[in-house]
Amino acid sequence: IYKMLFKVLSTEAIVDASYRLWPMLHSHGTASVSRSGKEATFSVTGYPQLPRCFRLMMSGFIHGCLTLGKAKNIKLKLIETDPANWRWSGTWE
């Protein structure tokens, strides 16, 4: 069902709505996203013990969502400097 939605929504709409999936799938932490044009930062706060393997998996999930949204030339960076605020910063065309 999500793949069908990706076909009708813009990349920006997908990014803006993506954080809403977090509480459906996780009992810890809070997700948010800030976007300006074709640049966004995804954040998870309140979950300092989020396993590194999961943080890496989230990088792939975010990249996959952007790809399904027809984004090109995706550049995504996992920022792990603050366990109180895990961040994924990205740009696309």
N, C-alpha and C positions, 0 to 999 in steps of 0.2 A: 504493500500500500504506500509506503514512503517513497519508493522509486517512482510511482505514478505522480505523487505530489511534486517530486523534484523536476518533473518534466514541465509543469505548469508554473512553478514559482521561479522568481529570479534568484540568482546567487545571493544577492543582498537580503532578500526575504528569508531565505534558508538560514543565512548567518544570524539574522536578527531573532529568529525563532528557535535556534538550535539549543540554547541553554535551558529551554523549558522541558527538555527530555530528562534532564538530570534528576529531578525529584521522583520521576516515575521509575527510575532504575536504581536509585541510590538512597540509602537512609542517612548518610552522613554528608556534610558539606553543602555549600550553596554555589551554584554556577551562575555566571553572568557573562555578558558580551558587550563590548563597546566597539562600534564600527563607525568609520568615516570613509565614505566612498568605497574603494576596493582594498581597504585595510581594516583589520579587526584584531582585537585581543580578547581571547576567551580566558576566563578566570574561574578557578575553584578555590573557595575560601572555606575555612572551618573544617578542614580535613587534612591536617598536617601529616598524618600517617598514610596518606594515599600512596600505595606501592609504586615504585619506579616503573615496574613492568606495565602497570596500568596507565601511568602517565605517558609512556611511549605508545601504548595502544591507542590512547586518546589522540595522539598526533596523527596516527593513521586514520582514525574515525573522522577527524576534522578534515583531513586531506580528502578523504573519500566523499564526504558531504559536498565539499567545494567542487570536486570533479563531477559528481552527479548534477550539480547546479550549473554545469558547463563552464566553470572557471578554467582559465588557462594560465600557464606559467606560475603555478602556485609555489610560494616560498613560505614555509612555516617553521617557526623556531619555538622549542620548548624552553621556557625560562624557569629554572629550578632554584633560584637564589633565595627565595622566601617560602618556607614550608607553610606559612599561614596564608599564602596566596600563590598557588601554582598558576602559571600563565602560559598560553600558547599564542604567539603573535604571528600574524600572517598577512601576506599581500597576494594579490592575484590580478589577472587581466580579464 
